């Protein structure tokens, strides 16, 4: 979205995209239904996009959404349907839940990987690339088995990504963190093609491609 704003509006030259994440504060760790959220962590990050910078080019992106999952997960208490009361306020602050756990888990198992791969392939195509051109994968933190499957399906090795086990899942900050860690470790260098992969409750899948280094 920020890239499109830079392209479309001649008065917009620099955009800072900022994210903060504290969703873990709302998790009830005695609820086994939300075990997929036990790895949520807290953090923040920012990335700056500048028009005509001449390096670190943000190329193609693709986003896909499926609203059928919109009511499956969320903070249950504190909104319009279930407002805070004196009786439920304590519970409300730990009410990030799966309201329809079976639908979400079964549904996502069937569509998540295909939707991610659709976004990845279309983002790469918009960038004039294929999976063979990926040098580094900056992906959100999810279970290790899925991480390994995605690397394998994309034809990548373990050293072409970083599994964020020491950091947990910081939502939209994961990709920024992964890119920072990769730069520090020398996994991303001038000329590297970086694939950023994300997802969001609701449910949304996305992918973007960055050509790191100076523009040729």
N, C-alpha and C positions, 0 to 999 in steps of 0.2 A: 504493500500500500504506500509506503514511504517513497519507494522508487517511482511509482506511478505519479505521485504528487510532484516529485522533482522533474519528471518528464513533461507533465501537463501544465505546470504553472511556472512561468518565467520569473516570478517574484520569490519563489521558494528555492533557496540554494543550499541550505544546510538543515538536516533533520536529525534530532537525537531521539532514538527509540529507547525508552526506559521501561524496565520491568522489575517488579518486586513480588515476592512470593512468601506467604505465611499460612497457606492453607492447612498445613499440618496442625496448627493450633486448634482447628475445629474437629480433629479426628478423635473418636472415642476408641482408645486402644484395647478396650475390653470387648469390642464388637468384632467378631471374627469375619463378618460379612465384608468388612472394609480392609481386609488384610492387604489388598492391592495398594492401599494408601499408607501402610506402615512405613514406607521408605520416603515419605514426603519430608523435605527439609526446608530451611528458611534461607533466603538470600536475595540478592538484587544484582542487576547488571544493566549495562547500557551499551549501545552501539551507535556510531555516528555515520550518517550517509551524507556525502557532499557531492554536489553536481560538478561534473567535469574535473574530478580530482586526478584522473589519469592513472590510478592504480586501485587494486582491490575491487574489481568491477563486480557489482551485483548484476547477474545476467537473468536467466529465466526463473520464474516461480510458477507454482501451480497449487491450487487449494481445492479441496473437495469437502463438502459437508453432508451430513445425514441427520436430519432433525428428528428421526424416529427414536433417537436415544436421548432427546432433550430432557425428558422427565425421569430418567433412570437414576441420576446421581445429582447431588447438590446439598447445600445446607438446608435442612428440612424446616427448621424453626427460626423465625425472625423475619419472615416475609409477609406477603399479603395473605396467603392461604393459612399460615399458622403464625400469627404475630406473637411477639414476646408478651408474656404475662409474668406476674410475680411468681407463679408456680413453676413456669417452664424455663425461666431465663438461664439457670445454671445448665440445664440439659441442652438448651439452645446453642450454647457456646461450644458444645461438643456434638453437633448434629450434622456434620458432613457425612452423608450416608449414601448407600445404594438403596434407593426406594424400590427399584425393580431389578434386584441383583441377577436373577436368572436371565432376564431378557438382555441385560447389558453384557454379561459375560458370554453367554451363548452367541449373541448377535455379533459382538466384537471379534470373537474367535473366528467367525466366518468371514468377516469383511475387512478387518484391519490391515492385514498384510496386502491383499489385493489393492485396497485403496491407497496405501502408502506407495506401492510399486507403480500404480497409475500416476500418482503425483510426481514421483521420482522420474519416471520415463518422460512425462510431458515437460517437466522443468528442464530436463537434460535436452530434449528435442528443441525447446525454445532457445536453448543456449548453443545449439549446433553441436551437441555432444551425445554420446551414448554411455552406457554403464562402464564400458572399457576405459573411459576418460577420467573416471573418478579417482582422485588421489587420497582424499581424506573424507571420512563420514563423521559429521557432527550431529549426533542423534540424541534424542531425549533418553533419560534413564528409565528403562523398564527391565523386566526379568531377564537374566543372563541368557537363558535358552533362546528367547526371541532375538536378543542382540546378536547371538552367534548365527542364527538362521538368516537374519537380514544380511550380515556380512557375507555369508556363503552365497546367498542368492544373488548378491550384487557383484560377486567375483572378487571380494576384497579379503585381505588378510587381517589378523587381529591387530597388527601394529599400524593399520590404517584407520584406526578409531581409538577412542578412549572410553572404557566402561566406567561410569561415574560412581563406582561402588563406595568410594570414600566421601562422596558428597550427597548422595541421594538424589531425589527428583525435586528440582526447583522450578517445575513448570516451564514457563517460557524463557527462563534464564539458562536452561541446560545447554542450548546450542551456543550461546555466547561464552559460557564457561568452557565448553569442549574446545571451541576455537582458540580461546586464550591458552588453555593447557597445551594444545597441539603446537601453537606457536612457540611456547616456552620450551617444549620438548624437541623442537626441530622437525616435527612431523608435517608441518605446513611451511612451505618455503616459496620464494618467488617462482611463479609458474604453476603452482599447485592448483588443481581444481577441487574446490571444497563443496561438498553436498551437505546442506543443512536439512534435517528431517524433524518434523514436529507433529504434535497432535494435541487436541484439546477436548475436554469434556463437553458434550453437547450434541453431536460429536464432529470434530473437524480434523482432517489430515492435510499436511502441506509439505512442500519441498522447495528449496531454493538453491541456486548455484552461484558460487563466488569464484571468480578467477583471481587468485591472489598474486600480488606483485604488480610491477609496473606494466602499464598498457603497452602492448607491442605496436 
